[in-house]
Amino acid sequence: MSSARSDGDRPDSDRPDLDELRLTLGVPDLDTERLEHALTHRSYAYENGNIAHNERYEFLGDSVLGLVVTDTLFTTHPDLPEGQLAKLRAAVVSAKALAVVARDLELGRFVRLGRGEEITGGRNKASILSDTVEAVLGAIYVEFGIVRSAEVIHAIFDPVMADAARLGAGLDWKTSLQEICANHDLGVPHYVLIGTGPDHDKTFTAVAHVGEREFGGGTGRSKKEAEQMVAEIAWTVLDAELRGAGAPDATTA
């Protein structure tokens, strides 16, 4: 069985055409060297003489995306309070949402990875995909500025923002659980996590404690995913109990 090759092992004919990605993003004139830089994961950089990798672009792109999304949500939802706007923004720019966007763009095909990440499925890892989305947005901002960057972000993320606006409490179950607990003097929820399996393939189990009560059933491939799942379970139970007792609906309390 042949081992997986890093991008450095690929002949030029096997590498995906960056023009395809530029057209998908709506920036056909984005500089090739800059785009390659934004697509370079640190694993590739370390295996190729410590060349520049994309983490600085990622840092910048995170802020650019946050600004455009925040401005859009503020403008399109003039009646929402700060807390709900924060939930919407968190749902749109979360690593999970960015990974979905990256998969829709088929961004994983273009990422430059080292051998280790290639072998362990790095092209489909949510963390790598979400970071690369931010890095590409950072590169677009450096080359074209905020107006062009905002156009790209709107083209990609407006459907994500529209979907998030329809989710209600599920935008961030941990925040929703914390709010229902605060509104009804139930105490501050806390979580206990257990991780099992090897480092590259861990599964996490989460339990939520609310006062003297314990809620289980949270599992996920990351700590955050497991906590969100068990928070949803706890919120759903408490909301039903409180509404049954005549308390205000937890979604609007």
N, C-alpha and C positions, 0 to 999 in steps of 0.2 A: 504493500500500500504506500503510495507516495505521500509525503508530508505536505501540509499546506505551505504555500509560499507567501512571504511578505511582499509588499509592493515593490521592494527593491529587487526581488527575484523575478518580477514579471517582465516579459518582453514588452516593448512599447505597443505591439499589436494587441496585447491582452488588456491594456489599461483602458478604462472607460473614457469616452470623449467628453472633455470638460465643456465643449460647446453645448452639448445636450443639457448639462446642468445649468449653464448660464441662461439658456433659453427658458428652461423650466422656472428659474428664479425671476426672469424678466430683466436680466442685466447682461445682455449679450456682449457688452463692451467692458465687462469687468476684467481687469488685468490678470493674465494667466498665472504669473508668479505669485500674485497676492492671493488668488483663489487657492492655489496649491498650498500656500502657507496656512491658510485657514482650514484646510482639510488634513493637515499633518498632525496626527496624534503623537503624544510624547514618546510612545513606544517605538514608533518609526524613527523619530528624531534621535533617540538614544542609540539605536542600532546603525545609524548612518552618520556618525561623527558629531553627534550633538548639534545637529542643525536646528534652526528655529522651528518651534512647534506652535500650536494654535492657542495656547492658554491666554496669552495677552489679548488676542482678538476675542476670545470667549468672554473675558472679563469686560471688555468694552461692549460687546454685543448684548450681554445680559442687561446692561443699563439702557442701551438704546431701545431694546425690545420693551423693557419695563416702562420707559417714558412714553412710547407710542401707545402701548396698551392702556396705561393709566389715563392718558389724555383722552383716548377714545371712549373708555368706559365712563369717565367723568362727564363727557359731553353727551353721550347717548343715553345716559341714565341719570337725568338731573334730579330725580326724587329719591334716589337710593342713598342711605346713610353711609358714612365712612366704613363701618364694619362690613357691610354687604359688598361695597366696592372692593374692599381688600380681599374678600372671598373670591369675587369674580376674577380679579387680577391673579390671585394665587392659582386658580384653576387653569387659567390660560397659559401662564408661564411656568407651570410645574414641569419637572423633569419628565413625568409621565406624558403630559400633553405634548411637550416638545419632541419626545421620541415618536409619538404617533405622527406628528407633522413630518419628521425626518423620514419615516417609513413611507409616507405618502409621496414624498419627493424622491424616494429611492436613494437617499443620501448615503446610505451604507455602502453602496457600490463604489463611491468616489473617495471614501476616507482612506488615507495612507496609514497603514497599520504595520507594527512590527510583527515578527513571527509568532511570539507568544499570544498576542491578542488575536491574531488571525486564526490560530489553532483553536482557541477557546471561544470562538464565535463572536469576536468583537464587533463585527459589522452589524450585529443585531442587538448589541447591548444598549439598553436604554440610556445609561450614563454617557456612553461615548456618543450616541446619536444626539442626545439633547445638548451636550457640550458643543458638538460640531455645528448644530443649527445656530447657536449663539455666536460661534466663531465666524461663520460665514456672514452673519448679519453685521458683526464688527468690521469685517473686511469691506463690506459694501458701504458702511458708514464712512470709513477712512477714505475710501476712494471718491464717493459721491456726495457725502453730507447727509443731513437729516431729512431733507425733503424726499430725495430718491429712496432713502432707506425706509421712510414711512410708507411710500408707495408699495415697496416690496412686502413690508410687514402686513399692510392691509390686504394685499392680494392673497397672502398665505393664511393670515390669522383672523380675518373677519368672520369666516365660518366657525372658527374655534370659539370666538367671543360670543357669537350668536347661540351656539350650543350651551356654553357655560351659563348664559343668562336664563336658560330654561331649567337648570338643575336644582335650584333652591338650596335646601340645607345640605345636599350632597356635595356642594362645592368643596367643602373641607369639613369632614366629619369630626375631626378632633376639635376644631374651633366651635362647631355646632354643639358638641357635647359639653365643652367648657361653658358655653353661653347658657344652655339649659340648666346646668348645675348652678351657675351663678344666679340666674333669675329665680331659682326656687330653693336657694340656700341648701344645696345638697353637698357642698364641699367641692374641693378642687380634685378632678379626676387625675389619677396617676396610673402608669402602665408598667407592667413587668414583662420583659422580653426574654425568650429563650431561642438561641440559634442552634441549629443542628446541621450536620453535613460538612463537607470540605469547604475551604475558604472560597473556592471558585464557584461553588454550587450550593450555597447555604439556603436553608428554609427557616423562616422566623415565625414563632408563635407568640401572640400577644394576649395578655389578660388586662382588662381595665378594672380599676377599683374606684368606686364612687361611694364615699362614706364606708359603711360596713358591707356594701354589696360588691360582688365580684361578677364580671361578665367575661366569658371566654369565647373562643371561636375565631379569633383573628389569626390568619396565616398569610404569608406572602414571601416573595423573594427578596424583600428588603424590610428593614425595620419600619420604615414609614408606611409601607403598604400594609403590613400586619397591624400596626396601630390604627390606621384609617379604617380597616375592616372591623376591628373590635369596637372602635368608637361608633361606627354606624350601628352595630348590633345594640350597644348600650343606649344610644340616642333613641333608636326605634322603640325599645322597651319602655324607656322613661317617658317618651312623648305620649305613647298610648296610655300609660298609667295616669299621667297627669291630666290628659284630656278626659279620661274616664272619670277622674275625680272632680271634673269641673274646672280645672285650671286652664288658662289661656293656651292656645295652640303653640307648641314650642317653636314652630317655624316663624312665628311673628312676635313672640314674647320679647 
